């Protein structure tokens, strides 16, 4: 699992970046979401890496 936080505002950035952020559930500054670590999610993070902070959550079994 990945912990993704929106740390920079999406104001002034292309609509494509805004759609990616909304698709990940990031709508407000400093909002944090937990997402599964999959290739599509990694690609979304790569597109907006300058706006988000990513951390890895330990998976407890």
ChimeraX attribute file (.defattr): number of C-alpha atoms within 10 A of each C-alpha:
attribute: neighborCount
match mode: 1-to-1
recipient: residues
	/A:1	13
	/A:2	18
	/A:3	15
	/A:4	21
	/A:5	19
	/A:6	23
	/A:7	15
	/A:8	14
	/A:9	14
	/A:10	17
	/A:11	8
	/A:12	7
	/A:13	11
	/A:14	9
	/A:15	11
	/A:16	10
	/A:17	15
	/A:18	18
	/A:19	13
	/A:20	17
	/A:21	21
	/A:22	11
	/A:23	12
	/A:24	16
	/A:25	16
	/A:26	19
	/A:27	16
	/A:28	15
	/A:29	14
	/A:30	15
	/A:31	13
	/A:32	18
	/A:33	14
	/A:34	16
	/A:35	16
	/A:36	12
	/A:37	13
	/A:38	10
	/A:39	9
	/A:40	10
	/A:41	16
	/A:42	14
	/A:43	12
	/A:44	15
	/A:45	19
	/A:46	12
	/A:47	15
	/A:48	19
	/A:49	13
	/A:50	11
	/A:51	18
	/A:52	21
	/A:53	16
	/A:54	15
	/A:55	11
	/A:56	12
	/A:57	13
	/A:58	8
	/A:59	7
	/A:60	4
	/A:61	3
